[in-house]
């Protein structure tokens, strides 16, 4: 990642181990790093959110893999990306307003 990126962690591949990642607020792009069982490291990029959003991660759908999400400080809205895997093309988005907008 770049020095302005924000760090994120999660189990992107469901192997029970925490993986690393970064979120670029300027482009709303997650760059996620995974190390497979053979020790091979690879990265994937996932676009989600709008510039200026803050990253959040969690297992939104209980499938034992971490998904990405964002919180918009202007609207105090969490948006969660739900998919079979963090890199899946087919996704759903769920939003919840919580907190105080700036």
C-alpha positions in Angstrom: 0.0 0.0 0.0 0.9 3.7 -0.1 1.8 5.6 3.1 -1.6 7.3 3.1 -3.5 4.0 3.0 -5.4 2.8 6.1 -4.6 -0.7 7.5 -7.3 -3.4 7.6 -7.2 -7.0 8.7 -9.5 -10.0 8.2 -9.6 -13.7 7.2 -10.1 -13.0 3.5 -9.9 -16.7 2.4 -11.6 -18.4 5.3 -8.5 -20.4 6.4 -8.8 -19.3 10.1 -5.8 -17.0 9.9 -5.8 -13.2 9.9 -4.6 -11.6 6.6 -3.5 -8.0 6.0 -4.8 -5.3 3.8 -5.0 -1.6 3.2 -7.7 0.9 2.1 -7.0 3.8 -0.1 -9.5 6.6 0.9 -8.8 8.6 -2.2 -9.8 5.8 -4.6 -12.1 3.7 -2.3 -9.9 0.7 -3.1 -9.1 -2.2 -0.8 -5.8 -4.1 -1.5 -5.9 -7.4 0.3 -3.0 -9.7 0.9 -3.4 -13.5 1.4 -0.8 -16.2 2.0 -2.0 -19.6 0.9 -1.2 -23.0 2.5 1.9 -23.4 0.4 3.2 -20.0 1.5 2.5 -18.2 -1.8 1.5 -14.6 -1.1 -0.9 -12.9 -3.5 -2.9 -9.7 -3.5 -6.4 -8.8 -4.8 -8.0 -5.4 -5.2 -11.6 -4.7 -4.3 -13.3 -1.4 -5.1 -16.0 -0.5 -2.5 -17.3 2.7 -1.1 -16.8 6.3 -2.0 -13.7 8.5 -1.7 -13.4 9.7 1.9 -15.1 6.7 3.5 -13.4 4.8 6.3 -12.8 1.1 6.1 -14.5 -1.5 8.3 -14.3 -5.3 8.0 -16.3 -8.2 9.4 -18.0 -11.5 8.7 -21.4 -9.9 7.8 -23.1 -13.1 6.6 -21.6 -15.7 8.9 -19.7 -17.6 6.2 -16.4 -17.6 8.2 -14.7 -15.2 5.8 -14.2 -11.5 6.4 -15.9 -9.1 4.0 -15.1 -5.4 3.5 -17.2 -2.5 4.3 -17.1 1.3 4.8 -18.4 3.9 7.1 -19.3 7.3 5.6 -18.7 10.0 8.2 -20.8 12.6 6.5 -24.0 10.4 6.6 -23.0 8.1 9.5 -23.8 5.1 7.3 -22.2 1.7 7.3 -22.2 -0.1 4.0 -21.3 -3.8 4.0 -20.3 -5.8 0.9 -21.6 -9.3 1.2 -20.3 -12.1 -1.1 -19.4 -15.7 -1.2 -15.7 -14.6 -1.0 -14.1 -11.2 -0.6 -13.1 -11.2 -4.3 -16.4 -12.5 -5.7 -18.0 -10.6 -8.5 -21.5 -11.3 -7.3 -22.3 -9.1 -4.3 -25.0 -7.6 -2.3 -24.8 -4.4 -0.2 -26.4 -3.8 3.1 -26.5 -0.4 4.7 -27.2 0.8 8.3 -27.1 4.3 9.7 -25.4 4.4 13.1 -23.5 7.2 14.9 -23.4 10.9 14.4 -22.6 12.5 11.0 -19.9 15.1 11.1 
